[in-house]
């Protein structure tokens, strides 16, 4: 399938370039597509595709179906675009986005006010979701640092971050954060969640790579910086024994999460 461009006749969905690409691929497809087909054609991780398809299905822009009913094995889930959004749906999506931002602010504020260590608890929550959004390698297999860096970059882009990568040393420049308004108020919570997402995903892969430092920028036009350290290999789902503990800071000054 050739890469598709967002059409002018349909407004793209909230959720970033990956979600728009998935929806446009379904709109241009000759028939329903599976998660694996979309992931292959768009160069995205399967879990990233599933994440966005769930949102698109709930939003009514995608319809879920099944093939292989009555045959051997489990039926496969397929997805196809619906006829499109109604004229008032763009405003509805904007209101929904505002509602989610408010919910995120409420939850971040509550965690900051009630936890003995908001950063530590936020890292832990993000870490669990990072594990969930990542596929563990097959038994007796391993993943290289390069492949792991590819996957973590795709995961973050699929979640609505806009990243620019450098490979030596491993570094992600985050130019857009989907929770920027929350991060500006509660960086100890929002940014720690993002750090946990990366850490949990890499642990689930058993990758010889570990997020060592997240330097937060509060200046418009200046990206946040996520630094990674090469480590010894670890079994998937475990913490590399030689990994540096991650930290969150600004410029050269760091404020490590308590207990990290």
QUIVEN-V327271 format. One record per residue. N is the residue number from 1. RES is the residue in three letters. PHI is phi in whole degrees, 0 to 359 (999 if undefined). Layout:
BEGIN
[[N	RES	PHI] [N	RES	PHI]]
END
This chain:
BEGIN
[[1	UNK	999] [2	UNK	286] [3	UNK	303] [4	UNK	252] [5	UNK	255] [6	UNK	304] [7	UNK	280] [8	UNK	279] [9	UNK	276] [10	UNK	231] [11	UNK	293] [12	UNK	287] [13	UNK	282] [14	UNK	294] [15	UNK	128] [16	UNK	96] [17	UNK	295] [18	UNK	295] [19	UNK	294] [20	UNK	298] [21	UNK	297] [22	UNK	296] [23	UNK	295] [24	UNK	294] [25	UNK	297] [26	UNK	292] [27	UNK	293] [28	UNK	266] [29	UNK	287] [30	UNK	281] [31	UNK	196] [32	UNK	300] [33	UNK	237] [34	UNK	268] [35	UNK	302] [36	UNK	296] [37	UNK	295] [38	UNK	295] [39	UNK	299] [40	UNK	294] [41	UNK	290] [42	UNK	260] [43	UNK	70] [44	UNK	248] [45	UNK	288] [46	UNK	301] [47	UNK	293] [48	UNK	295] [49	UNK	298] [50	UNK	300] [51	UNK	303] [52	UNK	288] [53	UNK	296] [54	UNK	299] [55	UNK	293] [56	UNK	294] [57	UNK	293] [58	UNK	296] [59	UNK	280] [60	UNK	82] [61	UNK	268] [62	UNK	226] [63	UNK	248] [64	UNK	265] [65	UNK	222] [66	UNK	223] [67	UNK	234] [68	UNK	87] [69	UNK	294] [70	UNK	88] [71	UNK	262] [72	UNK	290] [73	UNK	81] [74	UNK	281] [75	UNK	294] [76	UNK	268] [77	UNK	278] [78	UNK	234] [79	UNK	222] [80	UNK	216] [81	UNK	287] [82	UNK	280] [83	UNK	290] [84	UNK	121] [85	UNK	267] [86	UNK	282] [87	UNK	298] [88	UNK	265] [89	UNK	284] [90	UNK	297] [91	UNK	294] [92	UNK	297] [93	UNK	297] [94	UNK	295] [95	UNK	295] [96	UNK	297] [97	UNK	299] [98	UNK	296] [99	UNK	295] [100	UNK	293] [101	UNK	296] [102	UNK	295] [103	UNK	299] [104	UNK	298] [105	UNK	295] [106	UNK	297] [107	UNK	293] [108	UNK	295] [109	UNK	295] [110	UNK	295] [111	UNK	297] [112	UNK	297] [113	UNK	275] [114	UNK	250] [115	UNK	271] [116	UNK	290] [117	UNK	215] [118	UNK	304] [119	UNK	297] [120	UNK	298] [121	UNK	292] [122	UNK	291] [123	UNK	301] [124	UNK	298] [125	UNK	295] [126	UNK	297] [127	UNK	297] [128	UNK	296] [129	UNK	289] [130	UNK	299] [131	UNK	297] [132	UNK	295] [133	UNK	274] [134	UNK	236] [135	UNK	273] [136	UNK	285] [137	UNK	300] [138	UNK	297] [139	UNK	305] [140	UNK	65] [141	UNK	245] [142	UNK	219] [143	UNK	232] [144	UNK	279] [145	UNK	298] [146	UNK	296] [147	UNK	295] [148	UNK	297] [149	UNK	294] [150	UNK	301] [151	UNK	291] [152	UNK	290] [153	UNK	295] [154	UNK	297] [155	UNK	297] [156	UNK	294] [157	UNK	297] [158	UNK	293] [159	UNK	272] [160	UNK	106] [161	UNK	282] [162	UNK	247] [163	UNK	245] [164	UNK	230] [165	UNK	255] [166	UNK	232] [167	UNK	262] [168	UNK	220] [169	UNK	280] [170	UNK	300] [171	UNK	208] [172	UNK	245] [173	UNK	266] [174	UNK	262] [175	UNK	273] [176	UNK	221] [177	UNK	243] [178	UNK	293] [179	UNK	241] [180	UNK	302] [181	UNK	296] [182	UNK	286] [183	UNK	297] [184	UNK	294] [185	UNK	271] [186	UNK	228] [187	UNK	298] [188	UNK	296] [189	UNK	263] [190	UNK	298] [191	UNK	290] [192	UNK	291] [193	UNK	300] [194	UNK	296] [195	UNK	298] [196	UNK	296] [197	UNK	302] [198	UNK	293] [199	UNK	295] [200	UNK	296] [201	UNK	297] [202	UNK	292] [203	UNK	295] [204	UNK	297] [205	UNK	285] [206	UNK	68] [207	UNK	280] [208	UNK	278] [209	UNK	212] [210	UNK	215] [211	UNK	289] [212	UNK	260] [213	UNK	202] [214	UNK	238] [215	UNK	261] [216	UNK	271] [217	UNK	251] [218	UNK	249] [219	UNK	260] [220	UNK	304] [221	UNK	86] [222	UNK	254] [223	UNK	285] [224	UNK	284] [225	UNK	238] [226	UNK	249] [227	UNK	262] [228	UNK	236] [229	UNK	244] [230	UNK	285] [231	UNK	227] [232	UNK	287] [233	UNK	292] [234	UNK	225] [235	UNK	295] [236	UNK	307] [237	UNK	88] [238	UNK	241] [239	UNK	271] [240	UNK	303] [241	UNK	291] [242	UNK	265] [243	UNK	290] [244	UNK	290] [245	UNK	287] [246	UNK	291] [247	UNK	216] [248	UNK	237] [249	UNK	204] [250	UNK	236] [251	UNK	52] [252	UNK	268] [253	UNK	265] [254	UNK	236] [255	UNK	234] [256	UNK	292] [257	UNK	301] [258	UNK	301] [259	UNK	84] [260	UNK	273]]
END
